């Protein structure tokens, strides 16, 4: 029995120590270590100019693995630096327009990712705006409307008005290429009904939340685009989801608070929606912007003034 144990042990020792001849140094490997088998994750895309876009991933990309397709344009060239892919389009994009782009990339271990995204043209001279007036209990003759006032001259191209926020919205409007001066009023109808020819209409005409909801304006439709303004309203009696009525609106409130566009993530700090009607609009008070309900009042019945300066006649319950 002892001989049966010793013989294999001696063979192992001889193989391990060598036979007096020169052999390459042996290295130990962790047999349980697993190689990376996860594909890269696409993080974001943004236009740097009218013809240059930057795409970001969560890990380094192999430049020789990149393949890009763009039917409405063509990719003239691209470069890869670590986790960033920069591409140059053959033709510049027009402001206020988007461009579908498909692609395929691999990380340094050969794990591949195929993606399909939408690039939005860069607005090199964006206007700044505030939400100035809105209604949430619209009718056929007075649909849900939102008015923006321009606070500094520039182009509206790409500015995006959301019923919600960028990554969670029920309706939105992306503004076209239009130069505006300070003091211009711009109106977007969010539900079907009678409206003036000068007004824009939202993408889905889905209407706004009658009792609880929020609006936000972003610099562009890109997911990580900076917010310019926001407003929240509530009926102060909803009990579910911390007073917001839905998990979605609760999440939107937290996002607006975290981004400094509303002063609280509490439903009690929303604008009281109870006295608003189709003709009693919520109005910003003298363009004051403290990101709170204190900036707002409800105008008197039939005193909504979409497209012009807010009425100073206030509703008294």
N, C-alpha and C positions, 0 to 999 in steps of 0.2 A: 504494500500500500504506500509506504514512504517513497519507494522508487517511482511509483506512478505520479506522485506529486512533484518530486524533485526534477524529473526529466523535462517536463514542459517549462518549469521555472528557469533551468539552465539555458534552454534554447532561447527564451525571452531575453535573458540577460546578455547572451552573446549577440543577439540581433540589435539590442539597444546600445551596447558599448562598441560595436564594430569589430572587425577582424584585423586591426592593425593598419588597414588601408584608409585613405582619405575619403570621407563621405560628407555630403552637404549637411549642414546643421539642421536638425529636426525642430520643427515648431509645433507647439500644442494648439489645437483648435477646440473651441467650444462647440461640440456637435449639436447642441441644443439652440445655438444662436440662429435666428431666422433673418434672412435677407429681406430688405424692403420690397414688398410686393404691392404697395399702394400707389395708384396713379397720382399725378400732381392734382392739386385743387386750384381751380380758377378763382381768384379773389376779386378782381375789379378791372375795369377798363375806363379810360378817360382820354379825350382828345386834347392834345397839347397845342394844336394849331388846326387850320382848315384841312390839312392833309396828313398830320402825324398823330398817331394814337399810341398809348402805352397800356400794355396788358400785364397784370401782376399775378403771380402764382405763389403757392406756399413753399415751393422748393426750387432748387436750381433746375434749369431747363437745358437740354442738349440742343445746341444751335442746328446741328445737322439733321435733327428730327422734325423740324418745324415745317408744316404744310398749311397754307392759308388759301381760302377761296372766297371770292367776293364778286358775285355776278354783275352787280350794278356799277362796279368800278374795278380796279385791279390793284394788287399790291406790287409797287415798284421795287421795294427793297425792305429788308428788316434786319435788325441786330438783336442779339441776346446778351444781356449782362446779368449773370447769376439768375435771379428769380423774375427778371423783367424782360419782356419782349416789346420792342419798339418797332412799329411798322410805318412805312411811308406809302400813301396812296398815290396812284398815278394822276388822279384828278382831285382838286380840292372840293370839299363838301360845301354845299350851300347852307347858310345859317337857318336853323329851324327845321332841318331835315335829319333823317336817320339813315343808317346803312347796315343791312344784315351782313355779318361776317361769320364764316365757319372756319374752323381750324383743327389741327391735330399737333400735339407736342408730346415729348417723352422726357422723363427725368433721366438722370445719369445712369440709372440701372435698367433703363429700357421700358419702364412702366408708362403706358400711353394714356392720354386723355383726348377725347374728341369733344369740342365745344361749339356752341352756336350762340352768338351774342348780337347785340344791336349797338352800334356806335352812333352817338349824337354829335352833330357838328358843334364846334367850339364857337361860343359867342364872345368875341373879343372886346365888345363894349356893352356889357349888360346894364340894363336899367335896374334901379332898386325900387321896390314897391312895398306897400302895406295893404293888408286886408282892411277895407274901410267901411263896408256895409254888406249885410247878408240877411237872407230870410231862409227859414227851414220848414215852414208850414205852407208851402206853395199851393196854388190852385191853377186851374186852366188859364185864367186871365192874368194871374200873377205867379208864375212858376218860381221854384227855388232859384235864387240868384246870388251871386257873389260879385262885389265890386272891389277892384284894386285901385289905389291911387299911386301914381308915379311920384316918388320922392327925389329921384335924381335922373336926369335925362340919359337916354341910352337905347339899346335895342332889346325888345322883348323876346327875341328868338330863343327858344328852348326853355324859357322860364316855365315852370310846371306848377299848376294849382291842383292840389289833391283834396279830395274828400277822404281824409285819412293822412297817412304818411307814405314816404317813398316805397317802403317794402310791405305796406299793408294798406291798400286803398280800395274803395268801392267804386270810385269814379275819378276822372282827372281831365285836365285840359293842358296841352302843350302849346305854348304860344308860337305863332309863326314869326317870320322875319318882319319886324315892324319897328321903325324908329319912333320914339315918343319923347315928349318934353315933360319937364317937371310940372306937376299939377294936372296931368291927363288922367281921366277916369276911364277904366276899362271894365266891362261887365261880361260875366260868363253865366249863362243859364244852365242849371244842373238838372232841370226836369222839363218835360214837354209842356207846351202851352204857348200863349201869345208872347212874343218878344220882339224887340226892335231889331231892325236890319243890322244895326251897328254892333249888336251883342254877339259874342261867341257862344257856342254850345259845347257842352262837355262831351267826352267820347261816348259814354253809355247812357246819358240822360236818366241816370238811376235815381236822382233825387238825393237830398241830404237827410240825415237823421232828424226827425221832427223834434224829439225831446232831448236826445243826447248825441253828441258828435264832436268832430273837430275838423278844421281846415288847416292846411299848411301850404306854403309856397317855397319851392326849391329852385336853385339856380339853373338846374337842368334835370332831365329825367334819369340821369345816371344815379345808380343806387347810393353812392356815397356823396352825392352833391350837397353842398352847404344849404341850410335852410335860411330863408330871408324873413319869414314871419309865420305866425300861427295863431289860432284862436280855438277855445274850447267852450262848449255849452252843455248844460244839463238841467233836468227838471227838479233836482233836489229831493226827489222822493223814491227813485229807483233804489232797490235794496241789493240787487245781485251784483257780483263782481265789483265790490267796494263802491257801489253807487253809480258805476258806469253802464251797467246793463249787459255788457258782453266782455269776454276775455280780450277780444280784438281792440275795443276802445280803451280798455285798461292799459294794454300794452302801448297803444299809441300815445296815451297821456304820459306814460313813463318816458317814452322816447322824446317827446317834446320838452319835458322837464329836464331830462339829462342833457339836451342840446341847448338849454338856456332860452327856449322860445315860449315857455310858459312858466309862471313862477311857482307852480305846485303840481304835484301828481295826485292831488286829492280832488275828488269829484265836487266837494263842497266849495272849491275855489273856481269852479267853472262859472260862465255867465248863466244867470238864471233864465231858462228858456220859457218859463210859464206864460209870460205876458206877450211874447212874440206871436205875430200872425202873418198872413200872406201880405198884408199892407203895413203892418207895424214891424219895421225892420230893426235889426241890431246895428247901431251906428257907433263908429269910433268918435270919441270926444276930442275934437280939435287936433287930430293926428298925434295925440299922446300915445306913447308906446312904452309901457312898463311891463308888458307881457302878463297882464293880470286883468281880471274882470272889472277893475276900477276904470279901465280905459273905455268902457262901453256903456251905452244907454239904449233904451227902446224908444223909438220916435212915436209921435202921436198917430192915431189911426189914419190911414190913407196919406201919410206924409213920407213914405219911402221915396227916395230921390236918386234912383240908380242912374249913373251917368253924369251926375253933377254933385255939387257940394251938399253935405248932409244937412237935413232939416234940423233946426235948433228947437223945434217944438217937441217936447218930451211927453211920453205917455204917463199919465197919473192914474194908478189903479183906483 
